[in-house]
Amino acid sequence: MPVRSPRDRPLRRAILVLLTCAGASIGSPANAFDPPKSIKDGWNGTLAFGAEATSGASRSSSLSFEASLTGRVGRFETGARARLLRSSASIEVARKRDGEPVLDAAGEPLTDTVTRRTDDRRSLSLEPRWFFTGKHLYAFALVDHETNPPDGVEAATRQVTGLGYRLWDSKKDYLAAGLGIGHKRLEESAGQTSDDGIGYLGVRLVLQLSGRARLDAGLDSDFGGVSNFTEVALALGYSLSDTVSLKFAYEARVKQGAGARADRAGRTDGGVDGRASLKLELDVL
């Protein structure tokens, strides 16, 4: 068997990241799926404050707050997260005259940019996990709730149960995936409501790039219902001290079916909303 040089490790990590990101882009996707690597018994909590900018169906400048808590007792783990985003959003509204759309010279609908009042986006998630013999296979449950008026979501709630597996796990790096089934209820700001069963897929990859830098990538997707939701997240963190880190993150969200916003031509085949953020993270426990 050939002996691998330590110089091969960065190349292997880079190849793994590229393959994972490629798989995420093909899938239909982590903000909720958050299985931490093996942690010691006890609790850990973090607070994060940041400034954000969005693009896509809604554009806004925002301030955010996030709190997370993880804990382990024997074979039982749990993770909880709360997020608040305060934003002033701008949206494109079709221009009308006498109730009819106004068209340009090419026959395309004209739109005007309208700035809404400041809205709050709130989300709560809870994910308990129970590990079977060993540290790889586990059962999980996921409950999350979100309100996001700028994106047309009055309330969205999911309840999921399934099985997860840590595909690769070391002291600092790991890859985990979970597959489940559940229920989703979506109430749109426009008044429509969908209530149906879903399938669920979550993937999480963490790589310790150096003593201070860490890469965190995730995929969160529900599918098979009237309204499908996918989110891909990528974050690069840098530790300033033992308790303070600076994190740059980008999240891309895709909605299809019910709840997908129409484009300028009225098509509703799904769109991408992106959010970039720079956050200061504090380890409080």
Secondary structure, 3 states (H helix, E strand, C coil): CCCCCCCHHHHHHHHHHHHHHHHHHHCCCCCCCCCCCCCCCEEEEEEEEEEEEEECCCEEEEEEEEEEEEEEECCEEEEEEEEEEEEEEEEEEECEECCEECECCCCCECEEEEEEEEEEEEEEEEEEEEECCCCCEEEEEEEEEEEEHHHCEEEEEEEEEEEEEEEEECCCCEEEEEEEEEEEEEEECCCCEEEEEEEEEEEEEEEECCCCEEEEEEEEEEECCCEEEEEEEEEEEEECCCCEEEEEEEEEEEEEECCCCCCCCCCCCCEEEEEEEEEEEEECC
